[in-house]
């Protein structure tokens, strides 16, 4: 009898922790067991009601009502996952409790990936995650939601990656709030939102310590938003911001560091290798408000402002600030959003001694007017940066290694020289022995009479370089 009870307990325990894959389809029925595409559930909410740690909900292409998952969690090794099976999973009605399309509340280790969350009414968000840690929101499209595309509050260690957040009617594309520590916001595109592209606000009045620590914001493309900034940080301490492309954000800064609702200003921020283009109706490239200076570092950025008089970096104090190796207009400020000074006057404060006044945009970029901000051949940004960023910045927005040339390039993209040996480029040896090369390029490998090999390079200024290599 004792052995039978032990066996029964073992079977019961195993069934509790079984990891199931459930399916949801427009052809389903919530009376099904959901364990195959032949017997899928009809609603996402039914799946959310029954999942437990380790379960996966696979969603077939179709149009669905949203869902609310709360008071249940996955684990680090067994998260709860909601995953689209195709590229046309559209959730366009709010869930049963809130206006949000998807609401994750008091539920750790939850993953949502590959869905379209759109048209949230009232005060709704596309995807809302609150009081939930270690969640992942990735590869989603959030469009035309009443408040924000993705909103989080009190969400430590959240990862928000590879999402497109557009056309938020009231506020921001991505908004991380309420003392959420160590968020990672990467490889997203935010555009057409009424507010900021990416907003962090630590909100002391809502509880917690009022600080967002160690945020990572990198590899994002933020453009054509309407208010505040491309990246707006209130109370984000020791954040890192790099490899972001920020352009054409109206009535806005490129990046703003400040304190309003948080317990402290956004200080100790590292801003490296971003490309920031401010339109004529914009504000400052980077605004550093009072208290945000200590240990804030701004290196290797292209910051160009098309506004009539506002400029590139505005400080309210120079104490504790580090900024150098940037390409800027000849308009800076040490009194905040007020009158400007020249780069030379800025350098008299000991700032930006290796920074450069920007050449015309068509000499810096391939085709900035169409949104191509890769570096043009001969761009002043090539090899003009500093390696002080090397502990953090090891590649560029396109995934190319940094540095590719003699030094770090300035801006979001690292210049990749054309390989002279490709068939559509000059580089052939003629009968007379002449080599025709187009600068800058690399790649012609020659063998000397003694059997050693070297590669011929042409630098940006047209000089010829012979680099000894191991023979292929």
Secondary structure, DSSP 8 states (H G I E B T S, - for coil): -HHHHHHHHHHHHHHHT---EEEE-TT--TTS--SSGGG-BS-HHHHHHH--TT-EEEE-SEEEE-EEEES----SSS-EEEEESSS-EEEEE--SSSSSSEEEES--SEEEES-EEE---TT--SEEEES--S-EEES-EEES-SS-SEEEES-TT-EEES-EEE--SSS-SEEEESS--S-EEES-EEES-SS-SEEEE--GGGSS-S-EES-EEES-EEES--SEEEEEEESEET-EEES-EEE--TTEEEEEEE-SSSSS---S-EEES-EEEE-TT---SEEE-TT--TTEEEES-EEEE-SSS--SEEES--TTEEEES-EE-S-BBSSSSS--B-HHHHHTTT--TT-EE---HHHHEEEGGGTEEEE-TT-TTTT-S-GGGTTT--B-TTS-BS-SSSS--SSSS----EETTSTTSS--B-TT--B---SSEEEEEEE-TTS-EEEEEE-TTS-EEEEEE---
